[in-house]
Amino acid sequence: MTKAILRETPRQNPCAQCGTPIPRPDWIEPGEGRVSYIWTCHACNYRFEAVAIFDEVAVERPPLAA
């Protein structure tokens, strides 16, 4: 799951405060059915988190046993 998501890293996300495009997130943290992104705007120094939540069908899970 993580590799597919990291290939599609969001770019040019607008700042939640001033709207300036941010080239890429500072931090990406994949989790169970979600990915969190930490963004920092260098224009106004605002920091925020965005979370992408995926449908259960789209999430690939590793097998429990071989």
C-alpha positions in Angstrom: 0.0 0.0 0.0 2.7 2.5 0.9 4.6 2.3 -2.3 1.5 3.0 -4.4 0.7 6.0 -2.3 4.2 7.5 -2.2 4.3 7.4 -6.0 1.3 9.7 -5.9 2.6 12.2 -3.4 0.5 15.3 -3.5 2.2 18.4 -4.9 1.4 22.1 -4.9 -1.2 21.8 -2.1 -2.5 25.3 -1.2 -1.8 26.6 2.3 -4.8 26.3 4.5 -4.2 29.9 5.8 -2.9 32.0 2.9 -3.5 29.9 -0.2 0.1 29.9 -1.4 1.0 26.6 -3.2 3.3 24.3 -1.1 5.6 22.2 -3.4 5.5 19.0 -1.3 4.7 17.8 2.2 7.3 17.8 5.0 6.2 14.5 6.4 4.2 11.5 5.1 2.9 8.9 7.5 1.0 5.9 6.1 -1.4 4.1 8.4 -4.2 1.6 8.3 -6.4 2.8 5.4 -5.1 6.3 5.6 -2.1 8.5 4.9 -1.3 11.7 6.9 0.6 14.6 5.4 2.3 17.5 7.3 2.6 20.7 5.3 4.5 23.9 6.1 3.9 27.1 4.2 7.1 29.1 3.8 5.2 32.3 2.9 3.2 32.6 6.2 4.9 29.9 8.4 1.6 28.1 8.9 1.7 24.3 9.6 -1.2 21.9 9.1 -2.0 18.2 8.6 -4.1 16.7 5.8 -5.3 13.1 6.0 -6.3 10.9 3.0 -8.7 8.1 3.9 -9.1 5.1 1.5 -12.0 2.7 1.0 -11.4 -0.7 2.5 -11.6 -2.2 -1.1 -8.6 -0.1 -2.2 -6.4 -1.0 0.7 -4.1 -4.0 0.0 -3.4 -6.0 3.1 -0.5 -8.5 3.5 -1.5 -12.1 4.0 -1.8 -13.2 7.6 0.0 -16.5 7.0 2.2 -17.9 4.3 
